[in-house]
């Protein structure tokens, strides 16, 4: 009986850990160059596709009414707060990373191909934006 209870407890704990090894959730973005906290981004999943939007600014230098001045698509001139900056990422076969989508950097208006990879048991998220062989990595921290 004890073995059964221990097995069930371990299985439940493993299921919880696996459930967190996904990009879905609220993330604190960390600037890869300055290492400062920039914003909170909420990533959601619908129909197997991930999208993420800016939920809150953390950098006191960022104006609450900031707009994407350098965007060249339909987001041009729109408020960054509430803006969808991650679009269309899908899980690979073994759900180790999500890619195939895009990420917008509202600071420069550039749109990059995207790869998301949960690390550290889902406590952090490696975010890679790339164009061809050139890329930038950031590591975001899970808030919830």
Protein Blocks (a to p, Z undefined) as FASTA:
>chain_A
ZZmmmmmmmmmmmmmmmmmmcfbdcdddddfklopafbdcddddeehiacdddfbdfblk
lcfkbccfkbcbfkgopafehpafbghiacdfkopacehiacddfknopacddddddeeh
hpaccddddehjbccddddddfZZ
